[in-house]
């Protein structure tokens, strides 16, 4: 749950911001109380985000490999069973294929449940009309429930990250808590040589490769995902539902299966790219693409098509309309896709363990190797460094993308005059 909650947050935040406060005010003008307004206006308008967050979280949980492998113990899941059926002593590709079909069937069921829940209703809340509304406070009990759920969750997250950061500075976590820098020195030491500085730490190669691959793959992942979402929401064509489901397949199939498939597909001419950085970029782009697609679909469901039509009426091309009208309104979805694709490329393990090579090693495969060798201190130190890099990258992306401007006041005006 800790691993996939950020996915739901990234998908939902733009959708929640897009709900027009004027609609809530209209409901209260009709004498609806705070709970009725939230239940009949606010919550239904958030349904595209909730549905897509559910779909992504459910499928990601099904296909996750790294967490069950390290933390699962005696509890087996489909993704690890498929992995061991391929590379384990049993070497049973038929069993792996059968389990993968079961997983795909569950994904298909979740996909249809999501579409059934959304139905054919419209969820437009971002229009070209002026909107000076201010978000209304949540109903009292809803606010208390949310705070009671979020605050302990945030505290647990902070504690866990604090333990990771501290763990890199102790000798042996759980046994010897004496302060040391030897884990960081082993991973990230820099020494002076005859020809200048030498990056002598054992982790530098995978560190630089990981940042480079993640940065390269993030941009096409986000933009291709949003363009695909635009096609699915704004254009009508045959087999659109089938195409939409096909965009989810790379997310539903376990990464281990994808890794083996890529090796088989790209290990012979004319596309012999196994062992190169290109195959890692391709893997991350198509693996993380569904997040951009689902986030874009949720955001576009709120944007009135009249904005597109007004731009086209003024003789703007489709590209100009997409660039100057639609894309600025999709900034939350764009930020979510960029952040997720970058962070996921930094932390992915399932497909990566099959695709890395001596020249293109990734941070996660390096860390997994240290864990298997019992060198937990170095693995924790490396993880701490990755956390700092990802936090810095998220801040930079937020600065570059900016916030969506909807022309709303930031606070409710104070009535003038004295008390009634």
C-alpha positions, 0 to 999 in steps of 0.5 A, spaced: 500 500 500 505 504 501 508 503 494 502 504 490 498 510 494 503 515 490 500 513 484 493 514 486 495 521 489 498 523 482 492 521 478 487 524 483 490 531 485 489 534 478 482 531 478 480 534 485 483 541 483 479 541 477 472 540 480 469 547 480 467 550 487 461 554 483 458 547 482 458 546 490 456 553 491 450 552 487 448 546 491 448 550 497 444 555 494 439 550 493 439 549 501 443 542 500 447 541 507 455 540 506 454 532 506 449 532 501 453 537 497 459 533 497 455 526 496 451 529 490 456 534 487 463 533 489 464 526 489 461 524 483 465 529 479 471 526 482 469 519 479 474 519 473 480 520 478 477 515 483 476 510 477 483 510 474 486 510 480 483 504 482 485 501 476 492 503 476 493 501 483 489 494 482 493 492 476 500 495 479 499 490 485 497 484 481 503 485 477 508 487 482 514 483 483 520 486 487 516 487 494 513 480 494 520 477 492 523 481 498 518 481 503 513 476 501 516 470 505 512 464 504 507 468 501 507 467 494 503 471 488 502 470 481 508 475 479 513 471 483 510 464 481 511 466 474 518 469 475 520 462 478 517 458 473 521 462 468 528 462 471 527 457 477 529 450 477 522 447 474 523 451 468 516 451 466 514 456 461 507 453 460 506 454 467 508 461 467 504 462 460 498 459 464 499 464 470 500 470 466 493 468 462 490 468 469 493 475 471 491 478 464 483 475 466 483 479 472 486 485 469 480 485 464 475 484 469 478 490 473 478 494 466 470 492 465 468 494 472 472 501 472 468 502 465 461 500 468 462 504 474 464 510 470 458 509 465 456 514 459 456 520 464 459 526 463 464 529 468 465 536 465 467 541 470 473 545 467 469 550 462 471 557 458 466 560 463 469 565 468 470 561 475 471 565 481 469 560 486 472 558 492 473 550 494 468 549 500 470 546 506 469 538 507 463 536 511 465 535 519 465 528 519 468 527 512 474 531 514 475 528 521 475 521 517 480 523 512 485 526 517 484 520 521 486 516 515 492 521 512 495 523 519 497 516 521 499 514 514 503 520 513 507 519 520 508 511 518 511 514 511 516 519 515 518 514 520 520 509 514 524 514 510 527 516 517 529 509 518 532 508 511 536 515 512 539 513 518 540 506 516 546 508 512 550 511 517 550 505 522 554 499 522 549 493 522 542 495 523 538 491 528 545 489 532 550 495 532 548 502 531 555 505 532 556 511 527 560 510 520 561 512 513 564 506 510 557 504 507 557 511 503 565 511 502 564 504 499 558 506 494 560 513 493 567 515 494 571 519 490 579 520 490 584 524 486 589 521 481 594 523 476 589 525 471 584 528 476 578 526 480 576 518 480 569 516 481 572 510 485 565 508 489 562 501 486 555 504 485 557 510 481 556 506 474 549 504 476 548 511 479 549 515 473 546 510 468 540 510 472 539 517 472 540 518 465 536 512 463 530 515 467 531 522 464 531 520 457 525 515 458 520 520 462 519 525 457 516 520 451 513 516 456 509 522 459 507 525 452 506 519 448 501 517 454 497 524 454 497 524 446 494 517 447 489 519 452 487 525 447 485 520 442 481 516 446 477 521 449 477 527 444 476 522 437 472 517 435 474 511 431 472 503 431 475 499 436 477 504 441 475 500 447 480 495 444 485 500 443 484 503 450 485 496 453 491 494 449 494 500 452 494 497 459 497 490 457 504 492 458 502 495 465 498 488 467 503 483 464 509 482 470 515 485 469 519 479 469 515 476 463 516 483 459 524 482 461 524 475 458 520 477 452 524 483 450 530 479 450 527 474 446 525 479 441 531 484 441 537 479 441 537 477 434 538 482 427 535 486 425 534 489 432 539 486 436 539 491 442 539 486 448 545 489 453 544 496 450 541 502 454 536 503 448 532 496 450 532 499 457 529 506 455 524 502 450 522 498 456 521 503 461 517 507 456 512 502 454 511 499 461 510 506 464 505 509 459 499 507 462 499 512 468 500 517 463 494 515 459 489 514 465 491 520 468 490 524 461 483 520 461 481 522 468 483 530 466 480 530 459 474 528 462 473 534 466 475 539 460 469 541 456 470 540 449 467 547 447 474 549 448 477 545 443 471 547 438 472 554 440 479 554 438 478 550 431 473 556 430 478 561 430 482 557 425 487 554 429 490 547 427 489 541 431 496 541 433 495 549 436 489 547 439 492 541 443 499 545 444 495 552 447 489 550 450 489 542 452 496 541 454 496 547 459 490 544 462 493 538 463 499 540 467 497 536 473 496 530 468 503 531 465 506 532 472 504 526 474 506 522 468 513 525 468 514 524 476 511 517 475 515 515 469 522 518 472 521 515 479 519 508 476 525 508 472 529 509 478 526 504 482 523 498 477 526 491 478 522 486 475 524 487 468 530 490 469 534 484 472 533 481 465 535 487 461 541 490 465 548 489 462 555 490 465 555 497 461 548 499 463 547 496 470 541 500 474 541 502 481 535 497 483 539 491 480 545 493 484 541 494 490 538 487 490 545 484 489 547 487 495 541 485 499 542 478 496 550 478 499 547 480 506 550 487 505 544 491 507 548 497 510 551 499 503 544 497 500 540 502 505 546 507 503 544 507 496 537 507 497 538 513 501 542 517 495 536 515 490 531 518 495 534 524 495 535 524 488 528 523 486 526 528 491 530 533 487 527 531 481 520 532 483 521 539 485 525 540 479 519 537 475 514 541 479 518 548 477 518 546 470 511 544 469 508 549 473 501 549 476 494 549 472 491 556 472 483 556 472 482 563 474 480 562 481 480 565 488 485 562 493 481 564 499 474 566 501 473 574 501 471 577 508 464 580 508 465 588 509 462 592 514 460 590 522 457 584 524 450 583 523 
